[in-house]
Amino acid sequence: MSSLSIEMLAADAVEPITSAGNAQLGIAVLAGIAVIVVLITKFKVHAFLALTIGSLALGAFAGAPLDKTITSFSTGLGSTVASVGVLIALGAILGKLLADSGGADQIVDTILAKASGRAMPWAMVLIASVIGLPLFFEVGIVLLIPVVLLVAKRGNYSLMRIGIPALAGLSVMHGLIPPHPGPLVAIDALDADLGVTLALGVLVAIPTVIIAGPVFSRYAARWVDIQAPEKMIPQRPSEQLERRPGFGATLVTVLLPVVLMLAKALVDIVVDDPDNHVQRVTDVLGSPLIALLAAVIVGMFTLGRAAGFTRARLSTTVEKSLAPIAGVLMIVGAGGGFKTTLIDAGVGRMILEFSENWSIPALLLGWLIAVAIRLATGSPTVATISAAGLVAPLAAGMSTPEAALLVLAVGAGSLFFSHVNDAGFWLVKEYFGMDVGQTIKTWSVMETIISVVSLGFVLLLSLVL
């Protein structure tokens, strides 16, 4: 980005809430992030509170008036929840319908019935990728772990040979593909096109999940050769149902929002005429809100009613799906507040000048910032939100594909080397019955492979787009 474009961006920017110089702003950013890290890691403070306090600390260290800092944080929180919150809620409802109706089990059983031997790791990565589209990472693990353990036990497979592909599929979806919270917030922060980001995300995700899943699982199985722990095999949701949805109907429901959003992106590229009737229709149907809402409505019939759910049961399922995401919404909202505080303090302008002076490509800079925050906080969502806020000014002069690739670079960085400060680390460790060293050799290395490989493919795409 040239110095002229930096000056233009600076001229168009909102008046900063502080007149601090770059040195003081740099110290303020480090101090604000340090407060968040210490609160989350040492004092075990919830990420929502940590982000809120960190935002106020950032403003204080930057010398901004407290009232202006509070206004910036509140504005960012409100706008983020308004733009992303409904999408997260709809995704949670779809995921709950998929789980409670037995639709997820139907996909799993159908694919596994057609796979055996060497094809099993590939079947597991396919299952995890499909199931992982509408589900949060933790929910996906809870759903898939019983399958992973049962397949490993009945087929006498190494647990890592089956488990790593499943974890890779879930993790890649969580970090790179909307409607997961991290990618959604990054798309909003960087003003990227959701359909284009989704399309490019799928292109990056496919080779990444193959390398980090079935390929890496061969080595992981040699490093950690363990069997499925008997005590960790829980009951599957569909075992309590008299019937469950069909495979075709379930697959169509899960993929419906993806197809609608990809169709919108494709028509926008091919037609590129806002007055065209087809483009106007696809713009509406392919908007994230309508696409996810359509999938939820369809899912009530293809999943809920197909499983024998009454209207009351459907209502209860929707209600139960919303309670667990309250914490996620508040974290995402506070992350948006932190992002806005960063921008209003003038940090965006500082990042622009920094990247120009040091000639660091925007994609690499976004990845490095996300990696640093991921290593410090353990949260991929916090890493994505914070890094997207820091590099947001770099996206101002980018084309649509470039902005989408920046979203993916930040998402890739947010997955780097999960370790002891990440809840996912302990979830995998306990379910698979591993010790800390074994978990690092398998899960942590897998996450690092995903991060580095996906960045590599993002950089390759940047050369041709």
Buried (B, 14 or more C-beta within 10 A) or exposed (E): BEEEEBEEBBEEBEEBBBEBEBEBBBEBBEBBBBBBBBBBBEEEBBBBBBBBBBBBBBBBBBBBEEEBBBBBBBBBBBBBBEBBBBBBBBBBBBBBBBBBBBBBBBBBBBBBEEBEEEBBBBBBBBBBBBBBBBBBBBBBBBBBBBBBBBBBBEEEBBBBBBBBBBBBBBBBBBBBBBBBBBBBBBBBBBEBBBBBBBBBBBBBBEBBBBBBBBBBBEBBBEEBEBEBBEEBBEEBBBEEBEEBBBBEBBBBBBBBBBBBBBBBBBBBBEBEEEEEEEBBEBBEBBBBEBBBBBBBEBBBBBBBBBBEBEEEBBEEBBEEBBEEBEEBBBBBBBBBBBBBBBBBBBBBBBBBBBBBEEEBBBBBBBBBBBBBBBBBBBBBBBBBBBBBBBBBBBBBBBEBBBBBBBBBBBBBBBBBBBBEBBEBBBBBBEBBBBEEEBBBBBBBBBBBBBBBBBBBBBBEBBEEE
